[in-house]
Amino acid sequence: MLRERQGARVDTWLAQIEQQEVSELKNLARGLKKDYAAVKAGLTTFATTLVKSDTWPFARY
């Protein structure tokens, strides 16, 4: 899911985790759901950031 940016699978994955008996996994699912939009976006979109600054001498464009 992470390497291949398969965010469409996150809903099924979270549902499966919530049905498990392992409390740590349930806590993980609850935590991910608190910022669901960011989790889903992080798993579906690919973004690069280019820093362009005259004050940062290490920037290479």
N, CA, C and O atoms as a CHARMM CRD file, in Angstrom:
* protein
*
  244
    1    1 MET  N      0.82600  -1.17900   0.00000 PROA 1      0.00000
    2    1 MET  CA     0.00000   0.00000   0.00000 PROA 1      0.00000
    3    1 MET  C      0.87900   1.25400   0.00000 PROA 1      0.00000
    4    1 MET  O      0.61000   2.19800  -0.74300 PROA 1      0.00000
    5    2 LEU  N      1.90300   1.26700   0.81000 PROA 2      0.00000
    6    2 LEU  CA     2.75300   2.44900   0.89900 PROA 2      0.00000
    7    2 LEU  C      3.63200   2.62600  -0.32900 PROA 2      0.00000
    8    2 LEU  O      3.66600   3.70800  -0.91500 PROA 2      0.00000
    9    3 ARG  N      4.32300   1.60700  -0.71400 PROA 3      0.00000
   10    3 ARG  CA     5.26400   1.70800  -1.82900 PROA 3      0.00000
   11    3 ARG  C      4.59500   1.96700  -3.15700 PROA 3      0.00000
   12    3 ARG  O      5.14000   2.66400  -4.01300 PROA 3      0.00000
   13    4 GLU  N      3.41300   1.40700  -3.33100 PROA 4      0.00000
   14    4 GLU  CA     2.74000   1.50600  -4.62200 PROA 4      0.00000
   15    4 GLU  C      1.61600   2.53600  -4.63000 PROA 4      0.00000
   16    4 GLU  O      0.84200   2.60300  -5.58500 PROA 4      0.00000
   17    5 ARG  N      1.52200   3.33500  -3.57600 PROA 5      0.00000
   18    5 ARG  CA     0.51700   4.39000  -3.45700 PROA 5      0.00000
   19    5 ARG  C     -0.89000   3.88000  -3.76600 PROA 5      0.00000
   20    5 ARG  O     -1.57200   4.39300  -4.65200 PROA 5      0.00000
   21    6 GLN  N     -1.30700   2.86200  -3.01800 PROA 6      0.00000
   22    6 GLN  CA    -2.62000   2.25000  -3.21100 PROA 6      0.00000
   23    6 GLN  C     -3.57900   2.70200  -2.12000 PROA 6      0.00000
   24    6 GLN  O     -4.05000   1.90100  -1.31300 PROA 6      0.00000
   25    7 GLY  N     -3.85400   3.98500  -2.11200 PROA 7      0.00000
   26    7 GLY  CA    -4.73500   4.55800  -1.10300 PROA 7      0.00000
   27    7 GLY  C     -6.15500   4.03700  -1.14800 PROA 7      0.00000
   28    7 GLY  O     -6.86800   4.08900  -0.14600 PROA 7      0.00000
   29    8 ALA  N     -6.57100   3.53800  -2.29000 PROA 8      0.00000
   30    8 ALA  CA    -7.92400   2.99300  -2.40500 PROA 8      0.00000
   31    8 ALA  C     -8.12500   1.79000  -1.49400 PROA 8      0.00000
   32    8 ALA  O     -9.25900   1.44500  -1.16300 PROA 8      0.00000
   33    9 ARG  N     -7.04300   1.15400  -1.09000 PROA 9      0.00000
   34    9 ARG  CA    -7.13800  -0.02400  -0.22300 PROA 9      0.00000
   35    9 ARG  C     -7.19100   0.31300   1.26500 PROA 9      0.00000
   36    9 ARG  O     -7.41400  -0.57500   2.08800 PROA 9      0.00000
   37   10 VAL  N     -6.99200   1.56800   1.62100 PROA 10     0.00000
   38   10 VAL  CA    -6.88100   1.93100   3.03700 PROA 10     0.00000
   39   10 VAL  C     -8.18400   1.67000   3.80000 PROA 10     0.00000
   40   10 VAL  O     -8.13900   1.26700   4.96200 PROA 10     0.00000
   41   11 ASP  N     -9.33300   1.89100   3.17400 PROA 11     0.00000
   42   11 ASP  CA   -10.61200   1.66800   3.87500 PROA 11     0.00000
   43   11 ASP  C    -10.79300   0.20400   4.25100 PROA 11     0.00000
   44   11 ASP  O    -11.17500  -0.11400   5.37700 PROA 11     0.00000
   45   12 THR  N    -10.51900  -0.67900   3.30500 PROA 12     0.00000
   46   12 THR  CA   -10.63300  -2.12400   3.56600 PROA 12     0.00000
   47   12 THR  C     -9.63700  -2.54500   4.62800 PROA 12     0.00000
   48   12 THR  O     -9.96600  -3.32500   5.52100 PROA 12     0.00000
   49   13 TRP  N     -8.42100  -2.03100   4.53300 PROA 13     0.00000
   50   13 TRP  CA    -7.36600  -2.36900   5.48100 PROA 13     0.00000
   51   13 TRP  C     -7.74500  -1.93200   6.89400 PROA 13     0.00000
   52   13 TRP  O     -7.56500  -2.68900   7.84800 PROA 13     0.00000
   53   14 LEU  N     -8.26800  -0.71800   7.03300 PROA 14     0.00000
   54   14 LEU  CA    -8.67500  -0.22300   8.35100 PROA 14     0.00000
   55   14 LEU  C     -9.82700  -1.05600   8.91900 PROA 14     0.00000
   56   14 LEU  O     -9.85500  -1.34600  10.11500 PROA 14     0.00000
   57   15 ALA  N    -10.75800  -1.43100   8.07400 PROA 15     0.00000
   58   15 ALA  CA   -11.88400  -2.25900   8.52700 PROA 15     0.00000
   59   15 ALA  C    -11.38900  -3.61500   9.02000 PROA 15     0.00000
   60   15 ALA  O    -11.87700  -4.12400  10.02900 PROA 15     0.00000
   61   16 GLN  N    -10.44000  -4.19000   8.32900 PROA 16     0.00000
   62   16 GLN  CA    -9.88700  -5.47800   8.75100 PROA 16     0.00000
   63   16 GLN  C     -9.13900  -5.34900  10.07500 PROA 16     0.00000
   64   16 GLN  O     -9.23300  -6.23300  10.92700 PROA 16     0.00000
   65   17 ILE  N     -8.41200  -4.27700  10.25100 PROA 17     0.00000
   66   17 ILE  CA    -7.67100  -4.05400  11.50200 PROA 17     0.00000
   67   17 ILE  C     -8.64000  -3.91800  12.67400 PROA 17     0.00000
   68   17 ILE  O     -8.40400  -4.47400  13.74600 PROA 17     0.00000
   69   18 GLU  N     -9.72800  -3.18100  12.46800 PROA 18     0.00000
   70   18 GLU  CA   -10.68500  -2.96100  13.55100 PROA 18     0.00000
   71   18 GLU  C    -11.35300  -4.24800  14.01500 PROA 18     0.00000
   72   18 GLU  O    -11.85400  -4.30200  15.13700 PROA 18     0.00000
   73   19 GLN  N    -11.37200  -5.26900  13.19400 PROA 19     0.00000
   74   19 GLN  CA   -11.98200  -6.54600  13.55800 PROA 19     0.00000
   75   19 GLN  C    -11.00100  -7.47700  14.26800 PROA 19     0.00000
   76   19 GLN  O    -11.39700  -8.53900  14.74800 PROA 19     0.00000
   77   20 GLN  N     -9.74900  -7.09700  14.33900 PROA 20     0.00000
   78   20 GLN  CA    -8.74100  -7.92300  14.99200 PROA 20     0.00000
   79   20 GLN  C     -8.85900  -7.80600  16.51000 PROA 20     0.00000
   80   20 GLN  O     -9.45400  -6.86300  17.03100 PROA 20     0.00000
   81   21 GLU  N     -8.29100  -8.76500  17.19200 PROA 21     0.00000
   82   21 GLU  CA    -8.31300  -8.76400  18.65300 PROA 21     0.00000
   83   21 GLU  C     -7.09700  -8.05700  19.26000 PROA 21     0.00000
   84   21 GLU  O     -7.00900  -7.90400  20.47800 PROA 21     0.00000
   85   22 VAL  N     -6.18600  -7.63900  18.43100 PROA 22     0.00000
   86   22 VAL  CA    -4.95000  -7.00600  18.91400 PROA 22     0.00000
   87   22 VAL  C     -5.22700  -5.52800  19.17900 PROA 22     0.00000
   88   22 VAL  O     -5.51500  -4.77200  18.25100 PROA 22     0.00000
   89   23 SER  N     -5.14200  -5.12200  20.42700 PROA 23     0.00000
   90   23 SER  CA    -5.49600  -3.75000  20.80500 PROA 23     0.00000
   91   23 SER  C     -4.55700  -2.72500  20.18500 PROA 23     0.00000
   92   23 SER  O     -4.98300  -1.61100  19.88100 PROA 23     0.00000
   93   24 GLU  N     -3.29500  -3.07500  19.99100 PROA 24     0.00000
   94   24 GLU  CA    -2.34000  -2.14200  19.38600 PROA 24     0.00000
   95   24 GLU  C     -2.74300  -1.81000  17.94300 PROA 24     0.00000
   96   24 GLU  O     -2.60400  -0.66800  17.50600 PROA 24     0.00000
   97   25 LEU  N     -3.23200  -2.79200  17.22000 PROA 25     0.00000
   98   25 LEU  CA    -3.68100  -2.55600  15.84800 PROA 25     0.00000
   99   25 LEU  C     -4.94300  -1.69600  15.83400 PROA 25     0.00000
  100   25 LEU  O     -5.09600  -0.82200  14.98100 PROA 25     0.00000
  101   26 LYS  N     -5.83600  -1.94600  16.77200 PROA 26     0.00000
  102   26 LYS  CA    -7.04000  -1.13000  16.85800 PROA 26     0.00000
  103   26 LYS  C     -6.69200   0.32100  17.17700 PROA 26     0.00000
  104   26 LYS  O     -7.29300   1.24600  16.63000 PROA 26     0.00000
  105   27 ASN  N     -5.72400   0.51200  18.06000 PROA 27     0.00000
  106   27 ASN  CA    -5.27900   1.86400  18.39300 PROA 27     0.00000
  107   27 ASN  C     -4.64500   2.54700  17.18100 PROA 27     0.00000
  108   27 ASN  O     -4.84000   3.74300  16.96800 PROA 27     0.00000
  109   28 LEU  N     -3.89400   1.79400  16.39700 PROA 28     0.00000
  110   28 LEU  CA    -3.30600   2.33100  15.17800 PROA 28     0.00000
  111   28 LEU  C     -4.40700   2.79300  14.22600 PROA 28     0.00000
  112   28 LEU  O     -4.33000   3.89300  13.67900 PROA 28     0.00000
  113   29 ALA  N     -5.41400   1.97500  14.02700 PROA 29     0.00000
  114   29 ALA  CA    -6.52300   2.32600  13.13800 PROA 29     0.00000
  115   29 ALA  C     -7.24600   3.57700  13.63200 PROA 29     0.00000
  116   29 ALA  O     -7.57600   4.45700  12.83700 PROA 29     0.00000
  117   30 ARG  N     -7.49100   3.66100  14.93000 PROA 30     0.00000
  118   30 ARG  CA    -8.14800   4.85000  15.48200 PROA 30     0.00000
  119   30 ARG  C     -7.31000   6.10200  15.25200 PROA 30     0.00000
  120   30 ARG  O     -7.83800   7.15900  14.90600 PROA 30     0.00000
  121   31 GLY  N     -6.00700   5.97400  15.44600 PROA 31     0.00000
  122   31 GLY  CA    -5.11400   7.11700  15.23500 PROA 31     0.00000
  123   31 GLY  C     -5.08600   7.56400  13.79000 PROA 31     0.00000
  124   31 GLY  O     -5.07700   8.76200  13.50700 PROA 31     0.00000
  125   32 LEU  N     -5.07200   6.61100  12.87500 PROA 32     0.00000
  126   32 LEU  CA    -5.06500   6.95600  11.45600 PROA 32     0.00000
  127   32 LEU  C     -6.37300   7.61700  11.04100 PROA 32     0.00000
  128   32 LEU  O     -6.38400   8.50100  10.18500 PROA 32     0.00000
  129   33 LYS  N     -7.46500   7.18900  11.64300 PROA 33     0.00000
  130   33 LYS  CA    -8.76800   7.76900  11.30000 PROA 33     0.00000
  131   33 LYS  C     -8.92000   9.20500  11.80100 PROA 33     0.00000
  132   33 LYS  O     -9.73200   9.96000  11.26700 PROA 33     0.00000
  133   34 LYS  N     -8.15600   9.58400  12.80900 PROA 34     0.00000
  134   34 LYS  CA    -8.23300  10.95200  13.32300 PROA 34     0.00000
  135   34 LYS  C     -7.80300  11.96400  12.26500 PROA 34     0.00000
  136   34 LYS  O     -8.30900  13.08600  12.22800 PROA 34     0.00000
  137   35 ASP  N     -6.87000  11.56500  11.40800 PROA 35     0.00000
  138   35 ASP  CA    -6.43500  12.44100  10.32900 PROA 35     0.00000
  139   35 ASP  C     -6.55700  11.68900   9.00300 PROA 35     0.00000
  140   35 ASP  O     -5.61600  11.60900   8.21300 PROA 35     0.00000
  141   36 TYR  N     -7.73900  11.14900   8.79700 PROA 36     0.00000
  142   36 TYR  CA    -8.00900  10.27800   7.65600 PROA 36     0.00000
  143   36 TYR  C     -7.68400  10.93400   6.31100 PROA 36     0.00000
  144   36 TYR  O     -7.10000  10.29800   5.43400 PROA 36     0.00000
  145   37 ALA  N     -8.05500  12.17700   6.15600 PROA 37     0.00000
  146   37 ALA  CA    -7.82900  12.85600   4.87400 PROA 37     0.00000
  147   37 ALA  C     -6.33700  12.90600   4.53500 PROA 37     0.00000
  148   37 ALA  O     -5.95300  12.68800   3.38500 PROA 37     0.00000
  149   38 ALA  N     -5.51200  13.18700   5.51500 PROA 38     0.00000
  150   38 ALA  CA    -4.07300  13.24700   5.27800 PROA 38     0.00000
  151   38 ALA  C     -3.49800  11.86400   4.99100 PROA 38     0.00000
  152   38 ALA  O     -2.62300  11.71200   4.13900 PROA 38     0.00000
  153   39 VAL  N     -3.99000  10.86800   5.70100 PROA 39     0.00000
  154   39 VAL  CA    -3.52700   9.49200   5.47800 PROA 39     0.00000
  155   39 VAL  C     -3.88900   9.04400   4.06900 PROA 39     0.00000
  156   39 VAL  O     -3.05400   8.49600   3.34900 PROA 39     0.00000
  157   40 LYS  N     -5.12000   9.27800   3.68700 PROA 40     0.00000
  158   40 LYS  CA    -5.58900   8.88000   2.34900 PROA 40     0.00000
  159   40 LYS  C     -4.81100   9.62600   1.26100 PROA 40     0.00000
  160   40 LYS  O     -4.40400   9.02500   0.26700 PROA 40     0.00000
  161   41 ALA  N     -4.60900  10.91100   1.44200 PROA 41     0.00000
  162   41 ALA  CA    -3.86100  11.69800   0.45900 PROA 41     0.00000
  163   41 ALA  C     -2.41600  11.23700   0.37500 PROA 41     0.00000
  164   41 ALA  O     -1.84200  11.17100  -0.71300 PROA 41     0.00000
  165   42 GLY  N     -1.83500  10.92300   1.50600 PROA 42     0.00000
  166   42 GLY  CA    -0.45300  10.45900   1.52000 PROA 42     0.00000
  167   42 GLY  C     -0.26300   9.12600   0.82600 PROA 42     0.00000
  168   42 GLY  O      0.81900   8.82500   0.32100 PROA 42     0.00000
  169   43 LEU  N     -1.31500   8.33500   0.80400 PROA 43     0.00000
  170   43 LEU  CA    -1.23500   7.03000   0.15700 PROA 43     0.00000
  171   43 LEU  C     -1.65800   7.06000  -1.30900 PROA 43     0.00000
  172   43 LEU  O     -1.48700   6.07100  -2.02200 PROA 43     0.00000
  173   44 THR  N     -2.20600   8.17900  -1.76200 PROA 44     0.00000
  174   44 THR  CA    -2.69400   8.21900  -3.13800 PROA 44     0.00000
  175   44 THR  C     -1.96600   9.21900  -4.02200 PROA 44     0.00000
  176   44 THR  O     -1.90300   9.03400  -5.23800 PROA 44     0.00000
  177   45 THR  N     -1.42400  10.26000  -3.44200 PROA 45     0.00000
  178   45 THR  CA    -0.79000  11.29300  -4.26700 PROA 45     0.00000
  179   45 THR  C      0.71700  11.25200  -4.10800 PROA 45     0.00000
  180   45 THR  O      1.25500  10.81400  -3.09100 PROA 45     0.00000
  181   46 PHE  N      1.36300  11.71600  -5.13300 PROA 46     0.00000
  182   46 PHE  CA     2.82100  11.81400  -5.09100 PROA 46     0.00000
  183   46 PHE  C      3.16200  13.26900  -5.32300 PROA 46     0.00000
  184   46 PHE  O      2.79500  13.84000  -6.35000 PROA 46     0.00000
  185   47 ALA  N      3.85300  13.86800  -4.38600 PROA 47     0.00000
  186   47 ALA  CA     4.20700  15.28000  -4.51400 PROA 47     0.00000
  187   47 ALA  C      5.68800  15.46000  -4.24500 PROA 47     0.00000
  188   47 ALA  O      6.27400  14.79100  -3.39400 PROA 47     0.00000
  189   48 THR  N      6.26300  16.35700  -4.97300 PROA 48     0.00000
  190   48 THR  CA     7.64500  16.72500  -4.71000 PROA 48     0.00000
  191   48 THR  C      7.66400  18.19700  -4.36700 PROA 48     0.00000
  192   48 THR  O      6.82800  18.96700  -4.84000 PROA 48     0.00000
  193   49 THR  N      8.59300  18.57100  -3.56700 PROA 49     0.00000
  194   49 THR  CA     8.71000  19.95500  -3.16000 PROA 49     0.00000
  195   49 THR  C     10.06000  20.48000  -3.59400 PROA 49     0.00000
  196   49 THR  O     11.09200  19.86400  -3.32800 PROA 49     0.00000
  197   50 LEU  N     10.05000  21.60200  -4.25500 PROA 50     0.00000
  198   50 LEU  CA    11.27900  22.24900  -4.67300 PROA 50     0.00000
  199   50 LEU  C     11.44200  23.49200  -3.82700 PROA 50     0.00000
  200   50 LEU  O     10.58800  24.37800  -3.84000 PROA 50     0.00000
  201   51 VAL  N     12.52900  23.55800  -3.09700 PROA 51     0.00000
  202   51 VAL  CA    12.79400  24.70800  -2.25000 PROA 51     0.00000
  203   51 VAL  C     13.63600  25.68100  -3.05400 PROA 51     0.00000
  204   51 VAL  O     14.73100  25.35100  -3.50800 PROA 51     0.00000
  205   52 LYS  N     13.11500  26.87300  -3.22000 PROA 52     0.00000
  206   52 LYS  CA    13.84700  27.90800  -3.94700 PROA 52     0.00000
  207   52 LYS  C     13.97600  29.09600  -3.01500 PROA 52     0.00000
  208   52 LYS  O     12.99100  29.75600  -2.68400 PROA 52     0.00000
  209   53 SER  N     15.19300  29.35800  -2.60100 PROA 53     0.00000
  210   53 SER  CA    15.41200  30.43100  -1.65100 PROA 53     0.00000
  211   53 SER  C     16.78200  31.02700  -1.86900 PROA 53     0.00000
  212   53 SER  O     17.76900  30.30700  -2.01900 PROA 53     0.00000
  213   54 ASP  N     16.83800  32.34800  -1.88500 PROA 54     0.00000
  214   54 ASP  CA    18.12400  33.01600  -2.01700 PROA 54     0.00000
  215   54 ASP  C     18.92600  32.93400  -0.72400 PROA 54     0.00000
  216   54 ASP  O     20.14600  33.10300  -0.72900 PROA 54     0.00000
  217   55 THR  N     18.23600  32.67500   0.38000 PROA 55     0.00000
  218   55 THR  CA    18.91300  32.65100   1.66000 PROA 55     0.00000
  219   55 THR  C     19.40800  31.26700   2.04300 PROA 55     0.00000
  220   55 THR  O     20.14000  31.12400   3.02200 PROA 55     0.00000
  221   56 TRP  N     19.02900  30.26600   1.30100 PROA 56     0.00000
  222   56 TRP  CA    19.46600  28.92200   1.61700 PROA 56     0.00000
  223   56 TRP  C     20.52300  28.50300   0.60800 PROA 56     0.00000
  224   56 TRP  O     20.18800  28.14400  -0.52100 PROA 56     0.00000
  225   57 PRO  N     21.78800  28.54100   0.99200 PROA 57     0.00000
  226   57 PRO  CA    22.87600  28.33100   0.02600 PROA 57     0.00000
  227   57 PRO  C     23.00600  26.91400  -0.47600 PROA 57     0.00000
  228   57 PRO  O     23.73600  26.68000  -1.43900 PROA 57     0.00000
  229   58 PHE  N     22.33100  25.95700   0.13200 PROA 58     0.00000
  230   58 PHE  CA    22.48300  24.57500  -0.27700 PROA 58     0.00000
  231   58 PHE  C     21.46200  24.16500  -1.34000 PROA 58     0.00000
  232   58 PHE  O     21.51400  23.05000  -1.85900 PROA 58     0.00000
  233   59 ALA  N     20.54200  25.06400  -1.65800 PROA 59     0.00000
  234   59 ALA  CA    19.52300  24.71800  -2.66100 PROA 59     0.00000
  235   59 ALA  C     20.16500  24.65200  -4.03500 PROA 59     0.00000
  236   59 ALA  O     20.87300  25.57400  -4.43900 PROA 59     0.00000
  237   60 ARG  N     19.92500  23.58600  -4.74000 PROA 60     0.00000
  238   60 ARG  CA    20.40800  23.40000  -6.10400 PROA 60     0.00000
  239   60 ARG  C     19.20600  23.11200  -6.97800 PROA 60     0.00000
  240   60 ARG  O     18.43900  22.18900  -6.70400 PROA 60     0.00000
  241   61 TYR  N     19.04200  23.88400  -8.00900 PROA 61     0.00000
  242   61 TYR  CA    17.88600  23.68900  -8.88100 PROA 61     0.00000
  243   61 TYR  C     18.35800  23.08600 -10.18800 PROA 61     0.00000
  244   61 TYR  O     17.54800  22.83500 -11.08000 PROA 61     0.00000
